[in-house]
């Protein structure tokens, strides 16, 4: 899952489909041409155990290859409040699904035991399967002052502490960080890339690709040039398509093709594992 010469694998995250039931969400992802999925464990009970997601994905010719643990504020009680319990459940879910990576959030400021565990896991190499990738998060800004709920919102702190990193382009934009700079610096630990654009307005908008201010073309070119062989997960907001299934499929297909076109300029991209 870490940086090696090769081609990245493309998948679609169910995270933005929080307003959808799982079946229509997976229908749209499959119809748009994806084969691999990142499953967000949400408040929907059908995402809490592996059997239903595995069956629904299999029926649509999809594979769940990444699991995003329930670390959002709205899912803080899913699998219990203890972050280490969430990780244990997430690892079990990954192994049951055959998923390669578990995406987690960094510790909240008071979660010192969780922070020590992640640092220790990283110090040991963090080479166990599935890879546990800590996602880039951001502070809230009051003028030029950053108010943090999470540890390691400074990417330099995250790369030092985390066993593996999941880079979220929209989150880095809100953190007022340079996406290209941190892609390069994260490479030795980079396992997963959440790809979306951002309006540059301080909000975590997860815009469709090419509709914001981020250098998405340059990022994909850099991923191709350096042979990044981790995963790229499309994670764009789809809420405006809630009652427009045809437009939803078109949007997912358009963004998928956007990625493919840029990564295929001189190199290939993998969709799915051998």
BALOBA-1460 file (C-alpha; in Angstrom, 3 decimals):
// residues 274
<rec num="1" residu="x" x="0.000" y="0.000" z="0.000"/>
<rec num="2" residu="x" x="2.964" y="2.356" z="0.362"/>
<rec num="3" residu="x" x="4.867" y="4.175" z="-2.353"/>
<rec num="4" residu="x" x="6.428" y="1.894" z="-4.950"/>
<rec num="5" residu="x" x="6.919" y="2.246" z="-8.672"/>
<rec num="6" residu="x" x="3.696" y="1.234" z="-10.401"/>
<rec num="7" residu="x" x="0.167" y="2.481" z="-10.948"/>
<rec num="8" residu="x" x="-2.453" y="3.565" z="-8.419"/>
<rec num="9" residu="x" x="-5.746" y="1.719" z="-8.021"/>
<rec num="10" residu="x" x="-8.921" y="3.756" z="-8.434"/>
<rec num="11" residu="x" x="-11.963" y="3.386" z="-6.202"/>
<rec num="12" residu="x" x="-15.067" y="5.331" z="-5.157"/>
<rec num="13" residu="x" x="-15.912" y="6.209" z="-1.562"/>
<rec num="14" residu="x" x="-19.397" y="5.734" z="-0.149"/>
<rec num="15" residu="x" x="-18.664" y="8.500" z="2.376"/>
<rec num="16" residu="x" x="-20.437" y="11.251" z="0.408"/>
<rec num="17" residu="x" x="-23.518" y="9.005" z="0.042"/>
<rec num="18" residu="x" x="-24.596" y="9.576" z="3.654"/>
<rec num="19" residu="x" x="-28.118" y="10.570" z="2.523"/>
<rec num="20" residu="x" x="-28.512" y="7.450" z="0.340"/>
<rec num="21" residu="x" x="-29.338" y="3.877" z="1.234"/>
<rec num="22" residu="x" x="-26.515" y="1.493" z="0.463"/>
<rec num="23" residu="x" x="-28.137" y="-0.296" z="-2.480"/>
<rec num="24" residu="x" x="-28.780" y="2.774" z="-4.680"/>
<rec num="25" residu="x" x="-25.346" y="4.140" z="-3.738"/>
<rec num="26" residu="x" x="-23.622" y="0.957" z="-4.908"/>
<rec num="27" residu="x" x="-25.878" y="0.831" z="-7.982"/>
<rec num="28" residu="x" x="-24.648" y="4.281" z="-9.009"/>
<rec num="29" residu="x" x="-21.001" y="3.482" z="-8.305"/>
<rec num="30" residu="x" x="-21.168" y="0.305" z="-10.399"/>
<rec num="31" residu="x" x="-23.092" y="2.015" z="-13.225"/>
<rec num="32" residu="x" x="-20.407" y="4.721" z="-13.369"/>
<rec num="33" residu="x" x="-17.782" y="2.091" z="-14.158"/>
<rec num="34" residu="x" x="-16.024" y="1.617" z="-10.831"/>
<rec num="35" residu="x" x="-15.052" y="-1.845" z="-9.674"/>
<rec num="36" residu="x" x="-13.543" y="-1.027" z="-6.269"/>
<rec num="37" residu="x" x="-15.179" y="0.723" z="-3.317"/>
<rec num="38" residu="x" x="-14.152" y="2.439" z="-0.109"/>
<rec num="39" residu="x" x="-16.884" y="1.682" z="2.424"/>
<rec num="40" residu="x" x="-17.655" y="4.338" z="5.026"/>
<rec num="41" residu="x" x="-18.979" y="2.822" z="8.242"/>
<rec num="42" residu="x" x="-21.891" y="5.164" z="8.965"/>
<rec num="43" residu="x" x="-24.970" y="5.366" z="11.158"/>
<rec num="44" residu="x" x="-26.646" y="2.916" z="8.765"/>
<rec num="45" residu="x" x="-26.662" y="-0.415" z="10.663"/>
<rec num="46" residu="x" x="-26.112" y="-2.295" z="7.399"/>
<rec num="47" residu="x" x="-22.545" y="-0.904" z="7.339"/>
<rec num="48" residu="x" x="-21.656" y="-2.136" z="10.834"/>
<rec num="49" residu="x" x="-21.028" y="-5.774" z="9.908"/>
<rec num="50" residu="x" x="-19.382" y="-7.193" z="6.765"/>
<rec num="51" residu="x" x="-22.097" y="-9.556" z="5.505"/>
<rec num="52" residu="x" x="-24.545" y="-7.087" z="3.928"/>
<rec num="53" residu="x" x="-21.949" y="-4.810" z="2.267"/>
<rec num="54" residu="x" x="-20.092" y="-7.852" z="0.946"/>
<rec num="55" residu="x" x="-23.251" y="-9.342" z="-0.555"/>
<rec num="56" residu="x" x="-24.474" y="-6.086" z="-2.084"/>
<rec num="57" residu="x" x="-21.063" y="-5.348" z="-3.560"/>
<rec num="58" residu="x" x="-20.675" y="-8.860" z="-4.949"/>
<rec num="59" residu="x" x="-24.113" y="-8.716" z="-6.606"/>
<rec num="60" residu="x" x="-22.975" y="-5.591" z="-8.495"/>
<rec num="61" residu="x" x="-19.541" y="-6.847" z="-9.468"/>
<rec num="62" residu="x" x="-17.856" y="-4.568" z="-6.897"/>
<rec num="63" residu="x" x="-15.180" y="-5.216" z="-4.290"/>
<rec num="64" residu="x" x="-14.782" y="-3.365" z="-1.018"/>
<rec num="65" residu="x" x="-11.044" y="-2.798" z="-0.767"/>
<rec num="66" residu="x" x="-10.895" y="0.016" z="1.818"/>
<rec num="67" residu="x" x="-12.909" y="0.579" z="5.003"/>
<rec num="68" residu="x" x="-13.284" y="4.034" z="6.573"/>
<rec num="69" residu="x" x="-13.901" y="3.664" z="10.291"/>
<rec num="70" residu="x" x="-16.710" y="5.540" z="12.126"/>
<rec num="71" residu="x" x="-14.654" y="8.486" z="13.376"/>
<rec num="72" residu="x" x="-16.956" y="11.349" z="12.351"/>
<rec num="73" residu="x" x="-18.816" y="13.316" z="15.013"/>
<rec num="74" residu="x" x="-22.117" y="11.861" z="13.764"/>
<rec num="75" residu="x" x="-20.774" y="8.309" z="14.162"/>
<rec num="76" residu="x" x="-18.941" y="8.760" z="17.457"/>
<rec num="77" residu="x" x="-20.986" y="6.036" z="19.183"/>
<rec num="78" residu="x" x="-20.866" y="3.512" z="16.315"/>
<rec num="79" residu="x" x="-18.758" y="0.537" z="17.502"/>
<rec num="80" residu="x" x="-18.438" y="2.348" z="20.852"/>
<rec num="81" residu="x" x="-16.629" y="5.526" z="21.830"/>
<rec num="82" residu="x" x="-13.196" y="3.956" z="22.375"/>
<rec num="83" residu="x" x="-11.035" y="4.611" z="19.269"/>
<rec num="84" residu="x" x="-8.969" y="1.476" z="19.813"/>
<rec num="85" residu="x" x="-12.142" y="-0.600" z="19.915"/>
<rec num="86" residu="x" x="-13.171" y="1.038" z="16.644"/>
<rec num="87" residu="x" x="-9.831" y="0.076" z="15.124"/>
<rec num="88" residu="x" x="-10.158" y="-3.527" z="16.288"/>
<rec num="89" residu="x" x="-13.636" y="-3.735" z="14.752"/>
<rec num="90" residu="x" x="-12.366" y="-2.036" z="11.602"/>
<rec num="91" residu="x" x="-9.500" y="-4.503" z="11.233"/>
<rec num="92" residu="x" x="-11.928" y="-7.393" z="11.662"/>
<rec num="93" residu="x" x="-14.204" y="-5.817" z="9.027"/>
<rec num="94" residu="x" x="-11.304" y="-5.400" z="6.603"/>
<rec num="95" residu="x" x="-10.202" y="-8.989" z="7.019"/>
<rec num="96" residu="x" x="-13.737" y="-10.295" z="6.527"/>
<rec num="97" residu="x" x="-14.127" y="-8.218" z="3.353"/>
<rec num="98" residu="x" x="-10.607" y="-8.777" z="2.041"/>
<rec num="99" residu="x" x="-9.931" y="-5.028" z="2.262"/>
<rec num="100" residu="x" x="-6.353" y="-3.746" z="2.179"/>
<rec num="101" residu="x" x="-6.671" y="-0.577" z="4.290"/>
<rec num="102" residu="x" x="-8.525" y="0.933" z="7.213"/>
<rec num="103" residu="x" x="-8.802" y="4.742" z="7.231"/>
<rec num="104" residu="x" x="-9.013" y="6.350" z="10.674"/>
<rec num="105" residu="x" x="-8.954" y="9.885" z="12.063"/>
<rec num="106" residu="x" x="-6.136" y="11.245" z="14.211"/>
<rec num="107" residu="x" x="-6.703" y="11.384" z="17.968"/>
<rec num="108" residu="x" x="-8.817" y="14.102" z="19.499"/>
<rec num="109" residu="x" x="-6.808" y="16.330" z="21.818"/>
<rec num="110" residu="x" x="-7.751" y="14.339" z="24.926"/>
<rec num="111" residu="x" x="-7.223" y="10.859" z="23.374"/>
<rec num="112" residu="x" x="-3.658" y="10.458" z="24.609"/>
<rec num="113" residu="x" x="-3.820" y="6.676" z="24.885"/>
<rec num="114" residu="x" x="-4.908" y="6.423" z="21.254"/>
<rec num="115" residu="x" x="-2.067" y="8.758" z="20.232"/>
<rec num="116" residu="x" x="0.491" y="6.613" z="22.081"/>
<rec num="117" residu="x" x="-0.890" y="3.487" z="20.416"/>
<rec num="118" residu="x" x="-0.598" y="4.992" z="16.921"/>
<rec num="119" residu="x" x="2.938" y="6.203" z="17.576"/>
<rec num="120" residu="x" x="3.928" y="2.783" z="18.852"/>
<rec num="121" residu="x" x="2.275" y="1.035" z="15.921"/>
<rec num="122" residu="x" x="4.138" y="3.332" z="13.543"/>
<rec num="123" residu="x" x="7.450" y="2.815" z="15.330"/>
<rec num="124" residu="x" x="7.054" y="-0.926" z="14.783"/>
<rec num="125" residu="x" x="6.712" y="-0.323" z="11.056"/>
<rec num="126" residu="x" x="2.935" y="-0.520" z="10.827"/>
<rec num="127" residu="x" x="3.352" y="-3.284" z="8.263"/>
<rec num="128" residu="x" x="0.498" y="-5.535" z="9.368"/>
<rec num="129" residu="x" x="-2.455" y="-6.022" z="7.036"/>
<rec num="130" residu="x" x="-4.700" y="-4.166" z="6.696"/>
<rec num="131" residu="x" x="-2.739" y="-0.925" z="6.563"/>
<rec num="132" residu="x" x="-4.018" y="1.573" z="9.137"/>
<rec num="133" residu="x" x="-3.909" y="4.996" z="7.464"/>
<rec num="134" residu="x" x="-4.480" y="8.153" z="9.512"/>
<rec num="135" residu="x" x="-6.350" y="10.813" z="7.556"/>
<rec num="136" residu="x" x="-5.234" y="14.432" z="7.264"/>
<rec num="137" residu="x" x="-7.597" y="16.642" z="9.277"/>
<rec num="138" residu="x" x="-7.871" y="20.400" z="9.704"/>
<rec num="139" residu="x" x="-8.372" y="23.047" z="12.381"/>
<rec num="140" residu="x" x="-11.176" y="25.571" z="12.498"/>
<rec num="141" residu="x" x="-10.006" y="29.072" z="11.766"/>
<rec num="142" residu="x" x="-10.884" y="32.275" z="13.615"/>
<rec num="143" residu="x" x="-9.088" y="34.835" z="11.510"/>
<rec num="144" residu="x" x="-5.482" y="33.626" z="11.485"/>
<rec num="145" residu="x" x="-5.907" y="31.582" z="14.647"/>
<rec num="146" residu="x" x="-6.256" y="27.812" z="14.300"/>
<rec num="147" residu="x" x="-8.557" y="26.085" z="16.814"/>
<rec num="148" residu="x" x="-7.846" y="22.380" z="16.943"/>
<rec num="149" residu="x" x="-10.068" y="19.500" z="17.986"/>
<rec num="150" residu="x" x="-7.627" y="16.895" z="16.622"/>
<rec num="151" residu="x" x="-3.963" y="16.263" z="17.244"/>
<rec num="152" residu="x" x="-1.629" y="16.393" z="14.261"/>
<rec num="153" residu="x" x="-3.591" y="18.836" z="12.100"/>
<rec num="154" residu="x" x="-0.127" y="20.110" z="11.163"/>
<rec num="155" residu="x" x="0.921" y="17.637" z="8.432"/>
<rec num="156" residu="x" x="4.500" y="17.664" z="9.715"/>
<rec num="157" residu="x" x="3.243" y="16.257" z="13.019"/>
<rec num="158" residu="x" x="1.065" y="13.685" z="11.262"/>
<rec num="159" residu="x" x="3.861" y="12.292" z="9.122"/>
<rec num="160" residu="x" x="6.047" y="11.898" z="12.211"/>
<rec num="161" residu="x" x="3.363" y="10.160" z="14.286"/>
<rec num="162" residu="x" x="1.222" y="8.064" z="11.927"/>
<rec num="163" residu="x" x="2.066" y="4.538" z="10.728"/>
<rec num="164" residu="x" x="0.512" y="5.299" z="7.329"/>
<rec num="165" residu="x" x="-1.181" y="8.419" z="5.952"/>
<rec num="166" residu="x" x="-4.433" y="9.001" z="4.044"/>
<rec num="167" residu="x" x="-4.195" y="12.374" z="2.278"/>
<rec num="168" residu="x" x="-7.520" y="14.184" z="1.824"/>
<rec num="169" residu="x" x="-7.134" y="17.018" z="-0.683"/>
<rec num="170" residu="x" x="-10.144" y="19.006" z="0.576"/>
<rec num="171" residu="x" x="-8.980" y="18.694" z="4.178"/>
<rec num="172" residu="x" x="-5.521" y="19.993" z="3.307"/>
<rec num="173" residu="x" x="-7.130" y="22.946" z="1.537"/>
<rec num="174" residu="x" x="-9.110" y="23.854" z="4.662"/>
<rec num="175" residu="x" x="-5.912" y="23.457" z="6.699"/>
<rec num="176" residu="x" x="-4.310" y="26.051" z="4.369"/>
<rec num="177" residu="x" x="-1.664" y="23.600" z="3.235"/>
<rec num="178" residu="x" x="-0.151" y="22.995" z="-0.193"/>
<rec num="179" residu="x" x="-1.526" y="19.736" z="-1.605"/>
<rec num="180" residu="x" x="1.403" y="19.123" z="-3.970"/>
<rec num="181" residu="x" x="4.032" y="19.772" z="-1.316"/>
<rec num="182" residu="x" x="2.437" y="17.364" z="1.116"/>
<rec num="183" residu="x" x="1.770" y="14.683" z="-1.478"/>
<rec num="184" residu="x" x="5.505" y="14.562" z="-2.134"/>
<rec num="185" residu="x" x="6.435" y="14.639" z="1.547"/>
<rec num="186" residu="x" x="3.873" y="11.992" z="2.505"/>
<rec num="187" residu="x" x="4.974" y="9.539" z="-0.208"/>
<rec num="188" residu="x" x="7.039" y="7.220" z="2.018"/>
<rec num="189" residu="x" x="3.976" y="6.693" z="4.239"/>
<rec num="190" residu="x" x="1.169" y="7.448" z="1.800"/>
<rec num="191" residu="x" x="-1.319" y="4.588" z="1.498"/>
<rec num="192" residu="x" x="-4.505" y="6.315" z="0.375"/>
<rec num="193" residu="x" x="-5.618" y="9.489" z="-1.394"/>
<rec num="194" residu="x" x="-9.100" y="11.004" z="-0.968"/>
<rec num="195" residu="x" x="-9.533" y="13.057" z="-4.125"/>
<rec num="196" residu="x" x="-11.852" y="16.037" z="-4.483"/>
<rec num="197" residu="x" x="-11.576" y="19.729" z="-5.328"/>
<rec num="198" residu="x" x="-12.160" y="22.674" z="-3.008"/>
<rec num="199" residu="x" x="-13.507" y="26.198" z="-3.504"/>
<rec num="200" residu="x" x="-10.821" y="27.795" z="-1.329"/>
<rec num="201" residu="x" x="-13.515" y="29.326" z="0.874"/>
<rec num="202" residu="x" x="-12.467" y="27.636" z="4.111"/>
<rec num="203" residu="x" x="-15.153" y="24.957" z="3.897"/>
<rec num="204" residu="x" x="-14.693" y="21.226" z="3.407"/>
<rec num="205" residu="x" x="-16.731" y="21.205" z="0.216"/>
<rec num="206" residu="x" x="-15.433" y="18.088" z="-1.586"/>
<rec num="207" residu="x" x="-16.208" y="19.632" z="-4.978"/>
<rec num="208" residu="x" x="-16.172" y="17.715" z="-8.220"/>
<rec num="209" residu="x" x="-12.785" y="17.646" z="-9.901"/>
<rec num="210" residu="x" x="-11.883" y="20.744" z="-11.900"/>
<rec num="211" residu="x" x="-14.519" y="22.938" z="-10.244"/>
<rec num="212" residu="x" x="-12.334" y="24.433" z="-7.524"/>
<rec num="213" residu="x" x="-8.934" y="25.980" z="-6.910"/>
<rec num="214" residu="x" x="-6.818" y="22.912" z="-6.118"/>
<rec num="215" residu="x" x="-4.074" y="21.773" z="-8.547"/>
<rec num="216" residu="x" x="-5.756" y="18.428" z="-9.192"/>
<rec num="217" residu="x" x="-4.199" y="18.074" z="-12.654"/>
<rec num="218" residu="x" x="-0.749" y="18.710" z="-11.211"/>
<rec num="219" residu="x" x="-1.366" y="16.261" z="-8.375"/>
<rec num="220" residu="x" x="-2.409" y="13.474" z="-10.729"/>
<rec num="221" residu="x" x="0.540" y="14.243" z="-12.995"/>
<rec num="222" residu="x" x="2.860" y="14.013" z="-9.992"/>
<rec num="223" residu="x" x="1.249" y="10.727" z="-8.923"/>
<rec num="224" residu="x" x="1.844" y="9.371" z="-12.435"/>
<rec num="225" residu="x" x="5.385" y="10.744" z="-12.676"/>
<rec num="226" residu="x" x="6.587" y="9.346" z="-9.358"/>
<rec num="227" residu="x" x="4.896" y="5.972" z="-9.769"/>
<rec num="228" residu="x" x="2.566" y="6.283" z="-6.791"/>
<rec num="229" residu="x" x="1.045" y="2.825" z="-6.376"/>
<rec num="230" residu="x" x="-1.313" y="3.344" z="-3.471"/>
<rec num="231" residu="x" x="-5.027" y="3.938" z="-3.890"/>
<rec num="232" residu="x" x="-6.986" y="6.935" z="-5.149"/>
<rec num="233" residu="x" x="-10.532" y="7.175" z="-3.837"/>
<rec num="234" residu="x" x="-12.960" y="9.593" z="-5.456"/>
<rec num="235" residu="x" x="-14.726" y="11.403" z="-2.604"/>
<rec num="236" residu="x" x="-16.831" y="14.192" z="-4.105"/>
<rec num="237" residu="x" x="-20.089" y="15.546" z="-2.688"/>
<rec num="238" residu="x" x="-23.154" y="13.969" z="-4.323"/>
<rec num="239" residu="x" x="-25.942" y="15.363" z="-2.144"/>
<rec num="240" residu="x" x="-27.315" y="17.595" z="-4.911"/>
<rec num="241" residu="x" x="-27.988" y="14.442" z="-6.958"/>
<rec num="242" residu="x" x="-30.108" y="12.778" z="-4.274"/>
<rec num="243" residu="x" x="-33.227" y="12.771" z="-6.457"/>
<rec num="244" residu="x" x="-31.401" y="12.682" z="-9.806"/>
<rec num="245" residu="x" x="-30.063" y="9.117" z="-10.266"/>
<rec num="246" residu="x" x="-29.136" y="9.624" z="-13.912"/>
<rec num="247" residu="x" x="-27.259" y="12.843" z="-13.168"/>
<rec num="248" residu="x" x="-25.535" y="11.117" z="-10.239"/>
<rec num="249" residu="x" x="-24.194" y="8.355" z="-12.471"/>
<rec num="250" residu="x" x="-23.087" y="10.908" z="-15.053"/>
<rec num="251" residu="x" x="-21.238" y="12.928" z="-12.394"/>
<rec num="252" residu="x" x="-19.429" y="9.877" z="-11.022"/>
<rec num="253" residu="x" x="-18.546" y="8.710" z="-14.521"/>
<rec num="254" residu="x" x="-17.300" y="12.190" z="-15.457"/>
<rec num="255" residu="x" x="-15.059" y="12.425" z="-12.408"/>
<rec num="256" residu="x" x="-13.769" y="8.892" z="-12.889"/>
<rec num="257" residu="x" x="-12.848" y="9.701" z="-16.475"/>
<rec num="258" residu="x" x="-11.180" y="12.930" z="-15.352"/>
<rec num="259" residu="x" x="-8.792" y="10.861" z="-13.223"/>
<rec num="260" residu="x" x="-8.194" y="8.212" z="-15.871"/>
<rec num="261" residu="x" x="-7.442" y="10.742" z="-18.595"/>
<rec num="262" residu="x" x="-4.736" y="12.426" z="-16.534"/>
<rec num="263" residu="x" x="-3.140" y="9.274" z="-15.210"/>
<rec num="264" residu="x" x="-3.058" y="7.608" z="-18.607"/>
<rec num="265" residu="x" x="-0.856" y="10.308" z="-20.126"/>
<rec num="266" residu="x" x="2.202" y="8.136" z="-20.498"/>
<rec num="267" residu="x" x="1.329" y="5.574" z="-17.831"/>
<rec num="268" residu="x" x="-1.451" y="3.217" z="-16.865"/>
<rec num="269" residu="x" x="-3.808" y="3.125" z="-13.939"/>
<rec num="270" residu="x" x="-5.099" y="0.026" z="-12.266"/>
<rec num="271" residu="x" x="-8.713" y="-0.515" z="-11.356"/>
<rec num="272" residu="x" x="-8.851" y="-3.381" z="-8.965"/>
<rec num="273" residu="x" x="-6.223" y="-5.763" z="-7.727"/>
<rec num="274" residu="x" x="-4.779" y="-8.725" z="-9.631"/>
